[in-house]
Amino acid sequence: MQLQSTDHAHILSLLRSCIDHKSYSTGKLLHARILRLGLLNATFLCNRLVELYSACSKTRYAHLAFDSTPHKDIYTWNAILGAYCKAGELQFARQLFDAMPERNSFSWNNVISSFVRNGFEQEAVDVYRSMILEGFVPTRFTFASVFSACGALLDVEVGRRCHGLALKIGLEKNIYVGNALLCMYAKCGLIEDAIWAFRDLPDPNEVSFTAMIHGLAQADRVPEAIEMFRLMCRQGIRIDSISLSSVLGVCSRGEFDESFLDSCRGWPSCILQGQQVHSLMIKLGYGTDIHLSNAIIHIYAKNGDMDSAEMVFGNMSEINVVTWNLMIAGYGNKCKSDKAIKYMQRMQCCGFEPNEVTFINVLVACVKSGNVEMGREIFDKMLFPTVSSWNAMLSGYFQSGDNIEVIKLFRKMQFLGVRPDRTSLAIILSSCAGLEVLEFGRQVHAASLKAASNADVYVASGIITMYSNCGKIELAKLILHTITKLDIVCWNSMMAGLVLNSLDLEAAVCFKQMRQMEMLPTESSYATMLSCCGKFSSAFYGRQVHAQITKDGYTNDVCVGSALVNMYCKYSDVEGARRFFDMMPFKNTVTWNEMVHGYAQNGFGHEAVCLYENMIGLGVKPDSVTFVAVLTACSHGGLVDAGISIFKSMQQEHGVEPLLDHYVCIVDCLGRAGRFNEAEMLIDKMPYRDDPLLWEVLLSSCRVHANVSLAKKAAGELLHLDPQNSAPYLLLANIYCSLGRWDEARAMRNQMNDNQLAKDPGYSWIDIKHETQTFL
């Protein structure tokens, strides 16, 4: 009897060793030894055989060992249950679990954790509920798995109930439970609850800190995430590659706009933090880790420091496709398509096959560099471009203003059977709106219905914009009313469409409806509404909107601020516009243009020119609109010499090519001053000589100065270019009347009647009790 007990102990010891080392061959020999000695009645040996085959991933043999066990106990059942759970055969595992004559906490935990590991989180929660109903007390392993499942499902309600039970049992301070709990709250977006869970941990470890860093970053609390890493370092917590990866991910999230820099007061910038983490990474011996090196390259490349990215790239002992893609994307962000293409060529020479991300990065690099043709060459070489590549190419043409090519490429995409996604549809709809091609826009609308993308708010917004731009505002309204879940993007598109179609009162009503539905306006909403208010005769509505903007905290937004300047200038409140202009913390070229244009339209020519000179002195780059505004000011203010000087500086000093509007302004400027010889010489030299607007402006100046001979020439040119225009007859007739040449004036009126031309009626409006009345 003692000899048999010794054999049992010896074989048990050998089996444990085989399980630890996954020694399948030796284990089979031991199994044969057990059979030969007739030891199958020793259930504990049979249990170890099941565990052995499970450890060696031999689930079928584990089941055979289970079946051959004559006296099964709960450990036998748990062993075979564990084998199927480990193998991921959850259907068999669940069947075994249901068939178990008895269960313990280990049985429940095995099934719950297996469901979570394999992505069946809801099933895990269901099993947990059954466990509680059957009276079993959850363990630390149960809570860790269930919290993980709740985090994946974003099920805060179940998570909070589990938290309450953990508090009742006294497991909330257990490190495994605490870490899973804070992860769950972080994933559900409840970062404050996650912080409380973190603070409740008596001894947080590297997992706790890493989870908090990741959670804070996901909540866009980047400075706090970085400070959490610094606290981790100060407390001497072990920093591993996962911790470093998390904090590098935080550093790469730092966007360098003003709001981000304001939120980082007291913390070094994210690029500097990235450099510090890079140094720490090398110090801790992770300098050769490919994933961390890729993360460092991403930070440097994202912030435009390609020299540092090159240095890291050159020192890497091992690189992969991700590394090449990061370098290509970095040069693309710096608009260096030539470098991006060279890196792709080097990549291929080194034996790496470019993937979809590679091609998209190169396409984006070409688009950002303005080299759309090169991007198209690369695109055409792709054998099977995915929809993302098509979108990159469509976006390239759209950003370069080539809407016709966008439509051609989209047609090709459809012909090849590539299913468009929301991005494809949004781009093509924008192109249809830009070209005002209603018929093709309808086809795209039909394609969106077929792709079931019409419910997407961005696609719906594009459809509204397309119909609005094509003058089909009723169809745009119909689309708005059929959207089940309206968001601010759709409302903004509708308001912009109404304003575009001169339905300003309806746009104001639309804005009011949006507010009544408790939809919070954005910068775009307010900019559109201010543009609308500027067309009303009364400043009452505009001041109301301004008050709401101040209440909502949008006064510092540059787009909203520019729209406010424009509105007050249209109300002839130039002083109020200038006060607000001077208070704006950030100004762009549009803001300066609005103020200069406001001065011009209200007869403050000298102030407009002074503001323009101030703008140039501050280093703000003027654009085409700037010169239209300041030249208009010179024309209306009689500042002829200043106007000529500014006109000459356009191309010579600022690289802006004069367009028709600029020539019209300078001809008007010369004509108002009676300098007709210079005006005629300029018209003869300009590329827009055959445009009717130029001759109409010159004809108007001739009326002021009673220059009959030039007026006849201008009227003749205008009638030749635009026979249906009544303006030359009326202006010439008025000149004759002013000189007392009544017969010639009558002849012009008769000729106008003979040609069945009529003067376009004008209209005016008046505001009575905040209601606008219009009169023809």
C-alpha positions in Angstrom: 0.0 0.0 0.0 2.8 2.3 0.9 4.6 1.4 -2.4 1.5 2.4 -4.4 1.3 5.7 -2.5 5.0 6.4 -3.4 4.2 5.6 -7.1 1.3 8.1 -6.9 3.5 10.8 -5.5 6.3 10.2 -7.9 4.0 10.2 -11.0 2.2 13.2 -9.7 5.4 15.1 -9.4 6.5 14.1 -12.9 3.1 15.1 -14.3 3.4 18.6 -12.7 6.8 19.0 -14.3 5.4 18.0 -17.7 2.6 20.5 -17.3 5.0 23.3 -16.4 7.3 22.5 -19.3 4.4 21.5 -21.7 6.3 18.2 -22.3 3.7 16.3 -24.5 5.8 13.3 -25.3 6.9 12.6 -21.7 3.4 13.2 -20.6 2.1 10.5 -22.9 4.6 8.0 -21.5 3.4 8.8 -18.0 -0.2 8.4 -19.2 0.8 4.9 -20.5 2.5 4.2 -17.1 -0.7 5.1 -15.2 -2.8 2.8 -17.5 -0.3 0.0 -17.1 -0.3 0.3 -13.3 -4.1 0.6 -13.2 -4.1 3.9 -11.4 -7.1 5.4 -13.1 -9.0 5.2 -9.9 -6.7 7.9 -8.5 -8.8 10.8 -9.6 -6.2 13.4 -8.8 -3.8 11.7 -11.4 -6.5 11.8 -14.0 -7.2 15.4 -13.3 -3.5 16.2 -13.9 -3.6 14.3 -17.2 -6.5 16.5 -18.4 -4.5 19.6 -17.4 -1.4 18.2 -19.2 -3.2 17.8 -22.5 -4.8 21.2 -22.0 -1.4 22.8 -21.4 -0.1 21.2 -24.6 -3.2 22.4 -26.6 -4.4 18.9 -27.2 -8.1 19.4 -26.3 -9.3 16.2 -27.9 -6.9 14.1 -25.8 -7.9 16.1 -22.7 -11.5 15.1 -23.4 -10.5 11.5 -23.8 -8.7 11.6 -20.5 -11.7 13.2 -19.0 -14.1 10.5 -20.4 -11.8 7.7 -19.1 -11.8 9.1 -15.5 -14.1 6.7 -13.6 -14.7 8.9 -10.5 -15.0 12.5 -11.7 -15.0 15.3 -9.1 -15.4 19.0 -9.4 -11.7 19.5 -10.2 -12.0 17.0 -13.1 -14.9 19.1 -14.5 -13.0 22.3 -14.0 -9.9 20.9 -15.7 -11.8 19.9 -18.9 -13.8 23.2 -18.8 -10.5 25.1 -18.6 -9.2 23.1 -21.6 -12.1 24.2 -23.8 -12.0 27.7 -22.5 -8.3 28.0 -23.2 -8.8 26.6 -26.7 -11.5 29.2 -27.4 -14.1 26.5 -28.1 -16.7 28.4 -26.1 -19.8 26.5 -27.4 -18.4 23.2 -26.0 -17.3 25.0 -22.9 -20.8 26.3 -22.2 -22.3 22.9 -22.8 -19.8 21.4 -20.3 -20.5 24.2 -17.9 -24.3 23.6 -18.1 -23.8 19.8 -17.6 -21.6 20.1 -14.5 -23.2 18.3 -11.5 -21.7 21.0 -9.2 -19.8 24.3 -9.7 -17.6 26.5 -7.6 -16.3 30.0 -8.1 -13.4 28.7 -10.3 -16.0 27.2 -12.7 -17.9 30.5 -13.0 -14.7 32.6 -13.3 -13.4 30.3 -16.0 -16.4 30.8 -18.2 -16.8 34.5 -17.6 -13.1 35.3 -18.3 -13.1 33.2 -21.4 -16.2 35.0 -22.8 -14.5 38.4 -22.1 -11.1 37.3 -23.7 -12.9 36.2 -26.9 -15.1 39.3 -27.3 -18.4 37.9 -26.0 -18.8 40.5 -23.3 -22.6 40.5 -23.1 -22.5 36.7 -22.6 -20.0 37.2 -19.8 -22.3 39.7 -18.1 -25.2 37.2 -18.5 -23.2 34.4 -16.8 -22.2 36.8 -14.0 -25.9 37.5 -13.4 -26.6 33.8 -13.2 -23.7 33.4 -10.8 -25.2 36.0 -8.4 -28.7 34.5 -8.7 -27.3 31.1 -7.7 -25.8 32.6 -4.6 -22.1 32.4 -5.4 -19.9 35.2 -4.0 -17.8 36.9 -6.7 -14.0 36.9 -6.3 -11.4 39.4 -7.4 -11.1 37.5 -10.7 -14.8 37.7 -11.2 -14.9 41.4 -10.7 -11.8 42.0 -12.9 -13.5 40.1 -15.8 -16.9 41.7 -15.4 -15.5 45.3 -15.1 -13.6 44.6 -18.3 -16.8 43.4 -20.0 -18.7 46.5 -18.8 -16.0 48.7 -20.2 -16.1 47.1 -23.6 -19.9 47.3 -23.6 -19.9 50.9 -22.2 -22.5 49.5 -19.7 -22.1 51.9 -16.8 -25.3 50.7 -15.1 -24.1 47.1 -14.6 -20.6 48.4 -13.8 -21.8 50.6 -11.0 -23.9 47.7 -9.5 -20.7 45.5 -9.6 -18.8 48.3 -7.9 -21.4 48.5 -5.2 -21.1 44.7 -4.6 -17.3 44.9 -4.6 -17.6 47.6 -1.9 -19.9 45.4 0.1 -17.6 42.4 -0.1 -14.5 44.6 0.6 -12.7 43.9 -2.7 -12.7 47.5 -4.1 -9.1 48.1 -2.8 -7.8 44.9 -4.4 -5.3 45.9 -7.0 -6.8 43.7 -9.7 -10.3 44.8 -9.0 -9.3 48.5 -8.6 -7.4 48.5 -11.9 -10.3 46.9 -13.8 -12.7 49.4 -12.2 -10.8 52.5 -13.1 -10.4 51.1 -16.7 -14.1 50.6 -16.9 -14.9 54.1 -15.8 -12.3 55.6 -18.2 -13.6 53.6 -21.2 -17.2 54.8 -20.4 -16.0 58.4 -20.4 -16.5 58.9 -16.7 -13.0 60.1 -16.0 -13.8 61.7 -12.6 -15.0 58.3 -11.4 -11.9 56.7 -12.7 -9.8 59.3 -10.8 -11.7 58.4 -7.6 -11.1 54.7 -8.2 -7.4 55.4 -8.7 -7.2 57.4 -5.5 -8.8 54.6 -3.5 -6.1 52.2 -4.4 -3.6 51.9 -1.5 -0.7 50.9 -3.7 -1.3 51.6 -7.4 1.1 49.8 -9.7 2.3 50.3 -13.3 -1.0 49.0 -14.6 -3.0 51.5 -12.6 -0.9 54.5 -13.7 -0.9 53.3 -17.4 -4.6 53.0 -17.3 -5.1 56.5 -15.9 -2.7 58.0 -18.4 -4.6 56.4 -21.2 -8.0 57.4 -19.8 -7.0 61.1 -19.3 -5.6 61.2 -22.8 -8.9 59.8 -24.2 -10.8 62.5 -22.3 -8.5 65.2 -23.9 -6.9 66.0 -20.5 -3.5 65.8 -22.0 -1.6 68.0 -19.4 -3.0 65.8 -16.6 -2.1 62.6 -18.4 1.5 63.9 -18.7 1.5 64.9 -15.0 0.3 61.4 -14.1 3.3 60.0 -15.9 5.6 62.4 -14.0 4.0 61.3 -10.7 4.6 57.7 -11.7 8.3 58.4 -12.2 8.6 60.3 -8.9 7.0 57.5 -6.9 9.5 55.0 -8.4 6.8 52.8 -10.1 8.4 50.4 -12.6 8.1 51.8 -16.1 7.7 49.2 -18.8 7.3 49.4 -22.6 3.5 49.7 -22.2 3.8 52.7 -19.9 6.2 54.4 -22.3 3.9 53.6 -25.2 0.9 55.2 -23.4 2.7 58.4 -22.6 4.1 58.7 -26.1 0.6 58.3 -27.4 -0.3 61.3 -25.1 2.5 63.4 -26.4 1.4 62.7 -30.0 -2.1 64.0 -29.2 -0.9 67.5 -28.4 -2.3 69.9 -31.0 -0.4 73.2 -31.2 -3.3 75.6 -31.4 -3.8 78.5 -29.0 -6.4 76.7 -26.9 -4.1 73.7 -26.4 -1.2 75.9 -25.4 -3.4 77.8 -22.9 -4.4 74.5 -21.3 -0.8 73.5 -20.9 0.3 76.5 -18.8 3.0 75.2 -16.4 3.8 72.1 -18.4 6.4 71.7 -21.1 5.1 71.5 -24.6 4.3 68.0 -25.9 7.2 68.0 -28.3 9.5 68.7 -25.4 7.8 66.0 -23.3 8.3 63.6 -26.2 12.0 64.4 -26.3 12.2 63.7 -22.5 10.4 60.4 -22.8 12.7 59.5 -25.7 15.7 60.1 -23.4 14.1 58.0 -20.7 13.3 55.3 -23.1 17.0 55.0 -24.1 18.1 55.2 -20.5 15.8 52.3 -19.5 17.1 50.1 -22.4 14.1 50.4 -24.7 15.9 52.3 -27.4 15.8 49.3 -29.8 12.1 48.6 -29.2 10.5 49.0 -32.7 7.1 50.0 -31.5 8.4 52.7 -29.1 10.8 54.0 -31.8 7.8 54.2 -34.2 5.9 56.2 -31.6 8.9 58.6 -31.2 9.0 59.1 -35.0 5.3 59.8 -35.0 5.7 62.6 -32.5 8.6 64.2 -34.3 7.0 63.8 -37.7 3.6 65.2 -36.5 5.3 68.3 -35.2 7.4 68.8 -38.3 10.8 67.9 -36.8 11.8 65.6 -39.6 15.5 66.0 -38.8 15.0 64.2 -35.4 12.7 61.7 -37.1 15.5 60.9 -39.6 17.9 60.5 -36.7 15.7 58.0 -34.9 15.0 56.2 -38.2 18.7 55.9 -39.0 19.5 54.4 -35.6 16.8 51.8 -35.6 18.2 48.2 -35.8 14.8 46.9 -37.1 12.1 48.7 -39.1 8.8 47.7 -40.4 6.1 49.0 -42.8 4.7 51.2 -40.1 8.1 52.9 -39.8 8.3 53.7 -43.5 4.7 54.9 -43.5 5.3 57.3 -40.6 8.3 58.9 -42.4 6.3 59.2 -45.6 3.4 60.8 -43.7 5.8 63.2 -41.9 7.2 64.5 -45.2 3.6 64.7 -46.6 2.6 67.0 -43.7 5.6 69.3 -44.6 4.3 69.3 -48.2 7.5 67.6 -49.4 6.0 65.1 -51.9 9.4 64.5 -53.5 10.8 63.2 -50.2 7.7 61.1 -49.5 8.0 59.5 -53.0 11.7 58.8 -52.5 11.0 57.1 -49.1 8.4 54.9 -50.8 11.0 54.0 -53.5 13.6 53.2 -50.8 11.0 51.1 -49.0 10.5 49.0 -52.0 14.2 48.7 -52.6 14.6 47.4 -49.1 12.1 44.6 -49.8 9.1 46.1 -48.1 5.8 45.9 -49.9 3.8 49.2 -49.7 0.3 48.8 -48.2 -2.8 50.8 -48.4 -1.6 53.3 -45.8 1.6 53.8 -47.7 -0.2 54.8 -50.9 -2.7 57.0 -49.1 0.2 58.8 -47.3 1.9 59.4 -50.6 -1.3 60.6 -52.2 -1.9 63.0 -49.4 1.7 64.2 -49.7 1.2 65.0 -53.4 -2.1 66.7 -52.7 -0.7 68.9 -49.9 2.3 69.8 -52.1 -0.1 70.8 -54.9 1.2 68.0 -57.1 -2.1 66.4 -57.9 -0.9 65.0 -61.2 1.9 63.0 -59.5 -0.7 61.8 -57.0 -2.9 60.6 -59.9 0.1 58.7 -61.5 0.7 56.9 -58.2 -3.0 56.2 -57.8 -3.3 54.7 -61.4 -0.4 52.3 -60.6 -2.4 50.8 -57.7 -3.8 47.4 -58.7 -6.8 47.3 -56.3 -7.3 50.7 -54.6 -9.7 50.6 -51.7 -12.3 53.2 -51.1 -9.9 55.1 -48.8 -7.5 55.6 -51.7 -10.3 56.7 -54.0 -11.3 59.2 -51.3 -7.7 60.5 -51.0 -7.6 61.2 -54.8 -11.1 62.7 -54.9 -10.1 65.0 -52.0 -7.0 66.0 -53.9 -8.9 67.1 -56.9 -11.5 68.9 -54.7 -8.9 70.8 -52.7 -7.2 71.9 -55.9 -10.6 73.2 -57.1 -10.9 70.8 -60.0 -14.5 69.8 -59.5 -14.9 68.4 -63.0 -12.1 65.8 -62.3 -13.8 64.9 -59.1 -17.0 64.0 -61.0 -15.0 62.1 -63.7 -13.1 60.1 -61.0 -16.3 59.4 -59.1 -18.0 58.1 -62.3 -15.0 55.8 -62.8 -15.3 54.6 -59.2 -18.9 53.7 -59.8 -18.1 52.0 -63.1 -15.5 49.8 -61.4 -18.1 48.8 -58.8 -16.3 50.5 -55.8 -19.0 51.2 -53.2 -18.7 54.9 -52.1 -18.7 55.6 -48.3 -19.7 58.7 -46.5 -16.5 60.5 -47.3 -16.8 59.8 -51.1 -20.4 61.0 -51.1 -19.6 64.2 -49.1 -16.8 65.1 -51.5 -18.8 64.5 -54.7 -21.8 66.4 -53.3 -19.5 69.4 -52.5 -18.2 69.3 -56.1 -21.8 69.1 -57.5 -22.7 72.1 -55.3 -19.6 74.0 -56.5 -20.5 73.4 -60.2 -24.2 73.7 -59.6 -24.9 70.5 -61.6 -28.3 69.5 -60.5 -28.8 66.4 -62.6 -25.6 64.7 -61.5 -26.3 65.8 -57.9 -29.6 64.0 -58.1 -27.8 60.9 -59.3 -25.4 61.1 -56.3 -28.4 61.5 -54.0 -29.8 58.3 -55.5 -26.5 56.6 -55.0 -26.5 57.7 -51.3 -30.0 56.1 -50.9 -28.7 52.9 -52.5 -25.7 52.9 -50.2 -27.9 53.6 -47.2 -25.7 56.6 -46.4 -28.5 59.3 -46.7 -29.1 58.9 -43.0 -25.5 60.0 -42.3 -25.7 63.7 -41.1 -22.6 64.7 -43.2 -24.0 63.2 -46.4 -27.4 64.7 -45.7 -25.7 68.1 -45.1 -24.0 67.7 -48.4 -27.3 66.9 -50.2 -28.9 70.0 -48.6 -26.0 72.2 -49.7 -26.1 70.7 -53.3 -29.8 71.4 -53.7 -29.4 74.9 -52.2 -26.6 75.8 -54.5 -28.6 74.6 -57.5 -31.5 76.8 -56.5 -33.8 74.0 -55.4 -34.3 75.3 -51.9 -37.6 73.5 -51.4 -35.9 70.1 -52.0 -33.3 71.1 -49.5 -36.0 71.9 -46.9 -37.6 68.5 -47.7 -34.3 66.7 -47.0 -33.9 68.5 -43.7 -37.4 67.5 -42.6 -36.8 63.8 -43.5 -33.7 63.4 -41.3 -34.6 61.5 -38.2 -31.7 62.7 -36.1 -30.9 66.3 -37.0 -27.6 67.7 -35.8 -26.0 71.2 -36.0 -24.2 70.4 -39.3 -27.6 69.9 -41.1 -29.1 73.1 -39.6 -26.0 75.1 -40.6 -26.2 73.8 -44.2 -29.9 74.8 -44.3 -29.3 78.3 -43.0 -26.4 78.8 -45.4 -28.6 77.6 -48.3 -31.4 80.0 -47.3 -29.0 83.0 -47.1 -27.5 81.9 -50.5 -30.9 82.1 -52.1 -31.6 85.5 -50.5 -34.2 84.0 -48.1 -32.8 85.9 -45.1 -36.0 86.0 -43.1 -36.5 82.3 -43.5 -32.8 81.8 -42.4 -33.6 83.8 -39.2 -36.7 81.6 -38.6 -34.6 78.5 -39.2 -32.1 79.7 -36.6 -34.9 80.3 -34.1 -36.3 76.8 -34.7 -32.9 75.3 -34.1 -32.6 77.1 -30.8 -36.1 76.0 -29.8 -35.0 72.4 -30.3 -32.2 73.1 -27.8 -29.5 72.7 -30.5 -26.4 74.7 -29.5 -25.2 77.0 -32.3 -21.6 76.7 -33.5 -19.2 79.3 -34.9 -20.6 78.5 -38.4 -24.2 79.0 -37.2 -23.4 82.4 -35.8 -21.3 83.5 -38.8 -24.2 82.6 -41.1 -26.8 84.3 -38.9 -24.7 87.5 -38.7 -24.4 87.6 -42.5 -28.1 87.3 -42.6 -28.7 90.1 -40.0 -26.4 92.4 -41.9 -29.0 92.5 -44.7 -31.8 93.7 -42.4 -32.6 97.3 -42.2 -32.6 97.4 -38.4 -29.7 96.6 -36.1 -32.1 95.2 -33.5 -31.7 91.5 -34.6 -28.0 91.8 -35.1 -27.5 93.2 -31.6 -29.6 90.3 -30.2 -27.4 87.7 -31.9 -24.3 89.6 -30.7 -25.5 89.3 -27.1 -26.1 85.6 -27.5 -22.7 85.1 -29.0 -21.2 86.9 -26.0 -23.2 84.7 -23.7 -22.1 81.5 -25.5 -18.4 82.6 -25.4 -17.8 82.8 -29.2 -16.6 86.5 -29.4 -13.0 85.4 -29.5 -13.6 83.1 -32.5 -12.0 84.7 -35.6 -14.8 83.7 -38.0 -17.5 85.0 -35.7 -15.6 88.1 -35.0 -15.0 88.8 -38.7 -18.8 88.3 -39.3 -19.6 90.8 -36.5 -17.3 93.4 -38.0 -19.0 92.9 -41.4 -22.5 93.2 -39.9 -21.8 96.5 -38.0 -20.2 98.0 -41.1 -23.3 97.1 -43.1 -25.4 99.0 -40.4 -23.0 101.9 -41.0 -21.8 101.6 -37.4 -18.1 101.8 -38.5 -17.0 103.1 -35.1 -18.6 100.1 -33.4 -17.1 97.7 -35.9 -13.6 99.3 -35.4 -14.0 99.0 -31.6 -14.8 95.3 -31.8 -12.0 94.8 -34.4 -9.4 96.3 -32.1 -10.7 94.1 -29.2 -10.3 90.9 -31.2 -7.4 88.8 -29.8 -6.9 86.9 -33.1 -7.3 88.3 -36.6 -6.8 86.7 -40.0 -6.8 88.2 -43.5 -10.6 87.9 -43.7 -11.0 90.0 -40.5 -8.7 92.8 -42.0 -10.6 92.6 -45.3 -14.0 93.1 -43.6 -12.8 96.2 -41.8 -11.1 97.7 -44.8 -14.2 97.0 -46.9 -16.4 98.5 -44.2 -14.5 101.7 -44.3 -14.7 101.7 -48.1 -18.4 101.1 -48.3 -19.1 103.9 -45.7 -17.0 106.5 -47.4 -14.0 106.4 -45.1 -11.4 106.1 -47.9 -8.4 107.6 -45.9 -9.1 105.3 -42.9 -9.3 102.3 -45.2 -5.9 103.0 -46.8 -4.3 103.7 -43.3 -5.7 100.3 -42.1 -4.4 98.6 -45.2 -0.9 100.1 -44.6 -1.1 99.0 -40.9 -2.0 95.5 -42.1 1.0 95.3 -44.4 3.2 96.7 -41.6 2.2 93.9 -39.2 3.2 91.3 -41.8 -0.4 90.1 -42.6 -0.4 88.8 -46.2 -3.1 90.5 -48.3 -5.1 88.5 -50.8 -7.2 89.3 -53.8 -10.2 90.5 -51.7 -8.0 92.9 -49.7 -7.1 94.8 -52.9 -10.7 94.9 -54.1 -11.6 96.5 -50.7 -8.8 99.0 -50.6 -9.1 100.0 -54.3 -12.8 100.5 -53.8 -12.0 102.8 -50.9 -9.6 104.8 -53.1 -12.2 105.0 -55.8 -15.0 106.2 -53.5 -12.6 108.5 -51.6 -11.0 110.2 -54.6 -7.5 108.8 -53.6 -6.4 108.3 -57.1 -2.6 108.3 -56.7 -2.9 106.0 -53.6 -5.1 103.7 -55.7 -2.6 103.6 -58.6 0.3 102.9 -56.2 -1.5 100.1 -54.5 -2.6 98.6 -57.8 1.0 98.6 -59.1 2.2 96.9 -55.8 -0.2 94.0 -56.2 1.9 91.9 -58.4 5.3 93.5 -57.8 5.4 93.4 -54.0 2.7 90.9 -53.0 2.5 88.4 -55.9 -1.3 88.8 -56.4 -2.4 88.7 -60.0 -4.9 91.5 -60.8 -8.3 90.2 -61.7 -11.3 91.8 -63.4 -12.6 93.3 -60.1 -9.3 95.1 -59.5 -9.3 96.5 -63.0 -12.9 97.7 -62.6 -11.9 99.4 -59.3 -8.9 101.3 -60.8 -10.9 102.3 -64.0 -13.7 103.6 -61.7 -11.0 105.4 -59.7 -9.5 107.1 -62.7 -13.0 107.8 -64.3 -14.3 109.5 -61.1 -11.3 111.7 -61.2 -11.8 112.6 -64.8 -8.5 111.0 -65.9 -10.1 109.4 -69.0 -6.9 109.1 -71.1 -5.3 107.0 -68.4 -8.4 104.9 -68.0 -8.6 104.3 -71.8 -4.9 103.3 -72.0 -5.4 100.9 -69.1 -8.4 99.3 -70.7 -6.5 98.8 -74.0 -3.7 97.0 -72.2 -5.8 94.8 -69.8 -6.8 91.2 -70.5 -10.4 91.9 -69.6 -11.1 94.5 -72.3 -14.2 92.6 -73.6 -16.0 92.5 -70.3 -19.2 94.6 -70.2 -18.7 95.7 -66.6 -15.6 97.7 -67.4 -17.4 99.8 -70.1 -20.4 100.3 -67.8 -18.2 101.7 -65.1 -16.5 104.0 -67.6 -19.8 105.1 -69.0 -21.0 106.0 -65.5 -17.9 108.2 -65.1 -18.6 109.9 -68.4 -22.1 110.9 -67.2 -20.6 112.6 -64.1 -18.0 114.6 -66.2 -20.3 115.0 -69.3 -17.7 113.4 -71.6 -20.1 112.7 -74.6 -17.5 111.4 -77.1 -16.1 108.8 -74.7 -19.6 108.0 -73.5 -20.7 107.2 -77.1 -17.6 104.9 -77.5 -18.3 103.2 -74.1 -22.0 102.8 -74.9 -21.2 101.3 -78.3 -18.8 98.8 -76.8 -21.3 97.9 -74.1 -24.1 97.4 -76.6 -21.9 95.2 -78.8 -20.9 93.0 -75.8 -24.4 92.9 -74.2 -27.2 94.0 -76.5 -29.9 93.2 -73.9 -28.5 95.6 -71.3 -30.6 98.7 -70.8 -27.9 100.6 -68.9 -26.0 102.2 -71.9 -29.3 103.6 -73.3 -30.3 105.1 -69.9 -26.8 106.4 -69.0 -26.3 108.0 -72.4 -29.8 109.5 -72.4 -29.1 111.0 -68.9 -25.9 112.6 -70.3 -27.8 114.2 -73.1 -30.5 115.4 -70.7 -27.9 117.0 -68.4 -26.5 118.9 -71.4 -29.9 120.0 -72.7 -29.7 117.8 -75.8 -33.3 116.7 -75.5 -33.8 115.3 -79.0 -30.8 113.0 -78.7 -32.0 111.9 -75.3 -35.5 111.1 -76.7 -33.9 109.2 -79.6 -32.0 107.0 -77.1 -35.3 106.3 -75.1 -37.1 105.4 -78.3 -34.3 103.1 -79.5 -34.5 101.4 -76.1 -38.3 100.9 -76.5 -37.9 99.7 -80.1 -35.5 97.0 -78.8 -38.1 96.1 -76.1 -35.7 96.8 -73.2 -36.9 97.9 -69.8 -35.1 99.3 -66.8 -34.7 96.8 -64.0 -37.0 98.0 -61.1 -35.3 98.9 -57.8 -36.8 98.4 -54.4 -36.3 99.7 -50.9 -37.4 98.6 -47.4 -38.3 100.1 -44.1 -38.3 98.6 -40.6 -41.5 99.1 -38.6 -41.6 97.6 -35.1 -38.8 95.2 -36.0 -40.6 94.0 -39.1 -39.1 94.7 -42.5 -41.5 96.0 -45.2 -40.3 96.0 -48.8 -41.4 98.4 -51.6 -40.8 98.3 -55.4 
